[in-house]
Amino acid sequence: MTTTSCETSGWNASNDDVMSDDPDRGSVSRTQLDLPAKPAATVSERTPPVIGLLVLATFVVILNETIMINAIPRLMGALRITEQTAQWLSTAFMLTMAAVIPITGWFLQRVSTRRAYSTAMGLFLLGTALAAIAPTFEVLLGARIIQASGTAVMMPLLMTTLMQVVPEAGRGRVMGNVMLAISVAPAMGPTVSGVILQFGSWRLLFAVVFPIAAVITWRGLKQLENIGEPQFSTIDWLSVVTAAIGFGGLVYGLSRFEGGDVRVAVAIVAVGLLAIAVFVVRQLSLQKRGAPLMDLRTLRHRTYTVALILMSVACMAMLGSMILLPLYLQNIRGLSALQTGLIVMPGGLAMGLLGPTVGRLFDRFGGRLLVIPGAIGITLALVGFTQVTMTMPFWQLLGLHALLMVSLAATFTPVFTLGLGAVPPSLYSHGSSILSTLQQVASAIGTALMITVMSARADALRSAGATEVLANLDGMRLAFIIGAALSVIVIVTALLLPARAGSAGEVESVAEVQEEPEPVKPV
């Protein structure tokens, strides 16, 4: 990602205002960090136009990520494929995201904002157009991979640009608007696809998205301005290969636990972990030369690391549990995909619509007032799901899902803002890249864990003579219990976060300042 000076991003805080929770960066007390954020009268109430454009583009690409869910039955009939083969359209998307995102930190530093935007949206448009006319499953799968490559660039681009152009006192409000887009989009995906499929084939899903994305791309290229200056650096291909094998292999191996050979899945996960270990060692070596693909010095900043742990565990508990709810509604309660989408839509909309309000509260009172109750709400919702039965009222399910989504809204916006705000501007692109990568990995871990627990419990009960439905129901309850147990870690880490990161991002730690990188050597 491009980097800017404090002048470019509008930050000109004096040294007296600099605050940090990093022991290397000052002696500001924990009490000071826990104070509510000071209101800044000079901060504009308007969201910067560049952020509005990127939010709109991100909304479209994320909506596309979940829009295929209801099309699986149509695809099976039209392309004569099995359900397992059709699921690759989602698996390949996730794998591509996990493999590409680690490279985005280097890529976004090397190119201008406009070049990054045109690359992301160009790939997305190419993939969408190819998918709409795909004659075979193989072509459709390739199109989804191209789409995912563009999507993988958009999220780090949006987050890094936000941190560069929005002053700290207004970040909560703007991040709340961002969360509106990225929360509502996946919630609306299944519902939108259900409606579109009433009017025609699965190709309509791409035919409808393409002109919308094309107009947004045109508007963005017309109005988007470059933020900061690109920095030239060489790329280490060993890092690229080990990142792709490591993170992609880990996500793929975890996905194989669902209905696959467990031994093969374990082997793939082991290879992925080994490649990640090589990747980490390589990055530590490259940091001495100032040219890492993914700069791990972000982890030296305590608030960022705590936020990273909280987000990862929350994603494991949330997405692992959320995949169980559609299975329960469709397989146990007999609802259609469209009916299931309508039940979960209010919670997703509530999460998104509360984003701006949560952001304003964060700017005024700091993060702890929101994150701690939000973490508790996540646990309460997941505990409620452990009580699902064959006859639990749908309004109760809707209420529990809404509680989960609202609690996530109260948690995610402050955690994103605190975490990225705790690192210096030179590390924003790497910080957002690491955060996005671990979200993908944590989501895959959560999904694999919940499905494996549910399947193992159901198989054991079936062997003992239980009916198919009751065995699956009890397996889901146990999986929800695991999710609730994971959410307790979210509460613990929430207690470790400060109310605000202050201006920590404006100064690098003493260790970073003293560490003189060696000249970059060409690869």
N, C-alpha and C positions, 0 to 999 in steps of 0.2 A: 504494500500500500504506500501511496505517497506520504511523505512526512512533511510537517510544517513547523515553523517556529511558533512561539507563543503569540507573536504579533499577528501572524496569518490567521490563527484560530481565534483571535480575539481575547486571549488570556494574557493579562499583564499584572498578575498579582505580585505584590511585594514579598520580600522574604518573610515578613511577619505573618503573612497569610498562608504560607506554605505549611501544609499539615501532612503527616505521614504516620502509618502504623508500622513502618519498617524500621528496625533498630539501626540500620545503616544510614537512615536519612533524617535523623533529627531526634529530639527528645520530647516530642509532643506527647502528652499523657493520654491514657486511654479515656480518661474523663472528658478531656477536650474533644476527642473524636466522637464521643457518644452524645455530645450536645446537638440539639436540632440545628439544621442548616440555617445559615443566616440568609434572610431575604435579600435579594439584589434588585433594587429598583431599576437598575439600568438594563436589565436583561429583557430583551424583546419577548413579547408573548406570542409572536408568530414563529411557526416552524420554518426554518430556512428552506427556500425553494428547492435546493439540491436534495435535501432530505425527503421532501414531499415526492419528488420524482423517483427517487430510489425506493421509497416505501411502496409506491404504486407498482413499480416493476417487480419488486419482491413479492407483493401480494399475488400477482398473476402467476409467477413461477412456482410459488408454494402451493397455490390452489391446484395447479396441475399435478403436484406430487401425490395428492390423494384423490384426484378426480377419476382414477382408473378403478377404484375399489368395486364399484357396482357394475363395471363392464366385464368382469371376469366370465360370467355365464355366456354373454354374447360372444366374447372372443373364442371361447371353447367351441362353440358351434360354428362360427364363421371361419375360423382358421384350422378347425379339426385338431385341436390340441387338448391335452389333459389339464386338469386343474393345477397339478404340480408344475407343469410347463408354463401355464399362464401366470403363476405366481412370480416367475422370473422377471416379469415386467416391473414388479415392485422391488424384488431383491436386487436386480441389476442397478436400479436407480439408487438404492441405498449404498451398494458397493461402490459405485462411481463417486458418490458424494464423499464417502470415507477415504477413497484413494486420492481424490483431487484436492480436497480442502487443505491438507497439509502443505500443498505447494502454493496456495494462494497468498500466504504471508510474503514469500519472495516475489511472486508475480505482481502483487499490488504495490509493492515498493518500487518495482522496476518500471512500471508504466504509468501514464497519466490517468486521471479519473475518467476522462472521456474514453480513452482506449480500453480501460477495464470494463466500463459500462457497455461499450459497443461489442466487445468480445463476448461478454456474458449473454447479452440479449441476442446477438447474432447467432450464437450456438443454440440458444433456446428456440429461436425462430426456425433455424434449419432443422432441428430435431422435430419440432411441431409439424412443419410442412411435410417432412418425410414420413412421419407417423400417419398423417391424414391419408396418404396415398399408398401406404405400405402394402405390397401385394402378398407378402408372406410374414410369418411370425418372426423369422430371423431379421428381416428388415425393420419390423416394428421394434424389436429388442434393441437393435442398433440406434434407432431414433430416440428411444428412451435414454440410452446412455449419453447421447449427444445433448439431450435436454438437461440431464443431470449435471453434465459438465458446466453448462451455463449457470444452473441454479447454485452450484457449489461456489461460484465466484461472487454471486449477488449478495449473500448474507454477510460475509466478511467485508465486502465493499461498503455495504450500508452501515454496519456497525463502526467501522474504522472512520468513515467520513463523518459520521455523527460525532464521534469523539473529537474530531479535528475542528469542526465548525461551530459547535454548540458550547458556550461557556458552561462551567460546572454548575452554576446556580440554576440553569434552565434545562439540564440534561434529563432530569427525572420526567418532566412534562413531555419533552420530545421523545424520550425512550418509551413513554406510555403510548404515544401515537404510533410508534413503530410496533409495539407489542399488539396493538389493535389489529394491525394488518397481518402479522405473522401468526396471530392466534385465531382470528376469524377465518382466514383462508383455509387451513386444514379442516376446520370444523364444517365449513360450507362445502368442501370438495365432494363428499359422498352425496349430499343432498342435491347439489347442482347437477352432478352426473346422473342422479336418479331422474331428475326432471328432464334433462336433455335426451336421455335414452328413451323417454316416452314418445319422442318425435322421430326417431330414426336409429341408424346403426351406431356402433361405437366410434366410427370415423367422425361423427358430428362433434364429439368431445374435443377433437383437435381442430376441426374446421371452425368452431365457435371461438376457441381461444386464440387462434392465429391472428385474425384481424385486430383483436383487442391488443395483443402483445405488439403487433406491428405499429399501431398508432402510438402506444406508450413509448416504444423505441424511437420513433420519429420525433416525438415531443422532447424526449430526453436528449437526443443528439442536437436538437435545435436550441435548447435552453441550458443544458448542463455546462458548467464551467469547471475547469481543472482546479483542484485543491492541492497546493503545495507543488513541489518539484520531484520528478522521478529521480531515483538513485540507481545508477548503473552498478550491477554486480553480476558475477558469473554464477552459474548454477552447478551444483554438485550432483552429478547424475547418480552416484551411489546412494545419496540421500533420497532422490526421487524414487529409485527402484525399491529401496528398503521401506520407504513410507507406503508406497502402493501395495507391496506384498504384505507388509505388516498390518496396516489398518484395514486394507481391503480383505486380506485373508482372515483377520480376526472377526470382522463383521460377517463374512461368508461362512466361516466355521460355526459361528454362533447360530446363524440362520439354519444350518443343517441339523440342529438338534430337533427342529420341528419336523417330525415325520421322516427323518433320515437315519442313516447308520450312525449310531453314537460314537463308535470307534473312529470312523472317518472324520466326524465332526471334531473330536478331541485332537486328532492328528493335525488337522488344518489349523485349529486354534493354537496348538503348540508351535507350528511353523510361523504363524502370524506373530506370536509373542516373541519368538526368537528374532524375527526380522525387526520388530519394534525395538528390542534391546540393542541390536546393531545400529539402528537409526539414532537412538538416544546417544550412544557412545560417539557416533560420528558427529552429531550436532555439538556435543561438548568440545570436541576437537576443533570444529570449524569456528566456534565462538571465539577462540583464541586468535583467529585470523579476521574476525569481524564479518564472516560470510556464511552464517548458518542458514539452512533452508527454513527451519523452525527454531526461533530463538528461545531457548529454555530459561533465559535469565528472567523472564516474566515470573517464574515460580519463586524468585527471591522475594517477591512482594507479598507479604502475608495475607492481606485482604484479598488479593487476586487468587491466591492458592485456596483460601477458605471458600471463596465464591465458586471456584472451579469444582471443589469437592461437593459443595451443596448442590450445584446445578447437575452434576453427574448422577448423584444418588437420587435426586428428585426426578430426573429423566428415567432412571431405571424403575423407580416405583410407579411413576405416572404412566409411562407408555407401556410398561409391562402389564399394568393393571387395566389400562384402557383397551388393550387388545382383547382382554377377556370379556369385556362388557358386550361388544357385538356378538361374540361367540355365544354368550349366555342368552342374549335377546333372540338370536336367530335359531340356534341349535336346541336350546332348552324351551324357550317360550314361543317359538314358531313364527316370529315376525319376519317380514320381508326386509330386504336391504334398505329400501326407501323409508319404511317405518322406523327402522333402527336409526337411520340418519336423522329423521325428524325428532327422535327422542333425545339424541345427543347434541343436536344443534343449539338448543337454548343455552346450554352450559358453555359451548364454544363462543357463542355470541356475547354472553355475559362477560366472559373472560376478556374478549377483545374490547368491548365497549367500556369496561371499567379501566382499561389501560391508561387513558389520559387522566382520569381522576386519581388513580394510584400514582401516576407521575407527579401530579401537582402536590399531593400529600407528601411524597418523598422530598420534593424540593423544599417544602415548608418544615417538615418535622424530622427528616432523616429516614434511614432505612429500617432501624430496629423496630419501630412502631408498626411497620407493615410486615416485615419478614417473619418475625416470631409468631404473631397470630396466624399468618398465612401458613407457616409450617405446621402449626397445631391443627389448622383446618384441614390440611392435606391428610394428616393422620386420622382425624375423626371421620372423614369421608371414606377412606380406605377401610377403617374398622367397620363402618356401616355396610360396605359391600361384602364383608365376610359373612353377613347374615342373610344373603340372598336365598330365596326359596322358590319353589315352583309357582307360588301364588303371590309373591311380593307385589304390591300395587305399582303400576307404572309411574304414578306421580311420585312415589317414594324413590324409585330409581332415578327419575329425572332430577329430584331434589338433591340426592347424593352426588350425582354427576355435576350439577350446578355448583354445589359446595366445593367440590374438588377443583373445578375450573376457576371459581372466584378466588379460592385460596392460592392457586397457582399464579393468578394475576397479581395478587398482593406480594408474591414472592419473587417472581421472575424479573419484573421491571427493576426493583431496587438492587437485586443481586447482579444483574447485567451491568447496571450503572456503577455500582460500587466496585465490582471486580475490574472492569476496564479502566475506571477512573483512578485506580491505584497504581497503574503502570505509567512510565513516562511516554510522551508522544512518540518517541522513536520506536517503541515496542507495540504500539496500538495494533498494527496489522498482524503481528505475530500473536498478540494476546487474543484477538478475535478469531484467528485461525485455529489456535489450540482449543479455545472454547467450543467452536463449532465442530471440530474433529471429535472431541470427547463426548459431545452430545450425541453424535452418530453412534459411537462405540457404546456409550452407556445405554442408548435406546435398544441396540441390538442385544446387549447383555440382559437387560430387563425383559425383553421379549422372550429370549431363549430360556431364561430362568423360569419365568411364569409358565410358559408352555410345557417345559420339561417337568416341572413340579406337578402341574395339572395332569399331564399324560401319565406320569408314573403312579400317581394316586388313583386315577381312574382305572388303570390297568390292574392294580392290586385289588381294587374293589370288585371289578368284573370277575377276576379269578376266584374271588371269595363268594361269587354268586349274585352280586348286585346287578340290577338292571342297567342298561346302557345310560339312560337319562340320569338316574340317581348317582351312578358312578362319576359321570361327567360333572354333575352339579357339585358333588363333594370335592372333586379335584379342583374345581374353580374356587371353592371356598378356601381350600388350603393355599392356593396360589395368591388369593387376596390377602391372606394372613401374612404371607411372605412380603407382599407389597407394603402392608401396614407396618411390619417390623422394620423394613428399610426406611420408611418415612420418619421413624424415631431418630435416625442419624441426621435427617434434615433439620429436625428441631435442635439437636445438639450443635450442629454447625451454624445454625442461625444465631444461636446465643454468642458465638465467637465473632460475629461480624460487628464492625463499628456502625454508628449511625450514618456516617458519611466518610468518603475517602479523602475529603478535603481537597487540597490542591496537590496531592501526592504525585499525580501524573506529570506535574510541571518540572519535577526535578528528578534526576537519576540518583540512585543510591551511591554511596561513597565507593562501594566495591566496583560499581560499573564505571564511575568516573576515573578511578585509579587504574582500571584495567585497560591498558593500551593495546588495542588489537594489532596484530602483525599485518603487514601489507597483504592485500588480497592477492593470492596467487592464481593465475589462470588454470582452469581445469582442462 
